[in-house]
Amino acid sequence: MICNDEYSKVIDKMSENLKTQINAEQLKEAWQPMKDKLGKFKSINKEELIGNEDLATVVEVVEFDNGKAQFTITYNEDMKLEGLYMK
């Protein structure tokens, strides 16, 4: 969704707690410079799942035309996003 500029859809997947910390415009502002540098999405190269208590964290290494990015996404037991980090 984020690679397709569907920021509102990403926000809809967030927990109520996370929604109070970021909105669609802020997400776009954070992602757009990375997207401009990285170019077009190619594939997910590596994925790892880490579980702890009521949360599950997925770490993905994603390849783009001009480089790679790492997404760390944490889900709660209702499959709502509790964390989203991009580097």
SVG drawing of the C-alpha trace seen along z (x, -y; Angstrom):
<svg xmlns="http://www.w3.org/2000/svg" viewBox="-9 -16 30 31">
<polyline fill="none" stroke="black" stroke-width="0.4" points="0.0,0.0 2.7,-2.4 4.6,-1.8 1.4,-2.6 0.9,-5.9 -2.2,-4.5 -1.4,-6.3 -5.0,-6.4 -5.3,-2.6 -2.1,-2.2 -3.6,-4.5 -6.8,-2.4 -4.8,0.6 -3.3,-1.1 -4.3,-0.7 -6.2,-3.6 -3.0,-4.3 -0.8,-4.6 -3.4,-6.7 -3.0,-9.4 0.7,-9.6 0.7,-9.8 -1.7,-10.7 -1.7,-10.0 0.0,-13.3 2.8,-12.7 3.3,-9.2 3.5,-10.6 6.1,-13.2 8.2,-10.5 8.0,-8.0 8.1,-10.3 11.8,-11.3 12.8,-7.6 10.6,-6.6 12.0,-9.4 15.6,-8.1 14.8,-4.4 12.7,-4.4 10.2,-1.7 9.4,1.3 10.9,4.6 10.6,7.3 10.8,8.4 14.2,10.0 14.0,11.1 11.3,11.5 11.6,12.4 8.9,12.8 9.5,12.2 6.8,12.9 6.7,11.6 3.6,11.8 0.7,10.1 2.7,8.6 4.3,9.9 7.0,8.0 7.8,8.5 11.1,7.3 11.2,7.0 14.1,6.1 12.6,4.6 14.4,4.1 13.8,1.1 15.3,0.0 17.9,-2.2 18.5,-0.4 17.0,1.4 14.9,0.4 14.0,2.1 10.5,2.1 9.8,3.1 6.1,3.6 4.6,4.6 1.1,6.0 -1.1,6.5 -3.3,9.6 -6.1,7.9 -3.7,7.5 -3.7,3.8 -0.4,1.9 1.3,0.9 4.6,-0.2 5.9,-1.0 9.5,-1.9 11.2,-2.5 14.9,-2.9"/>
</svg>
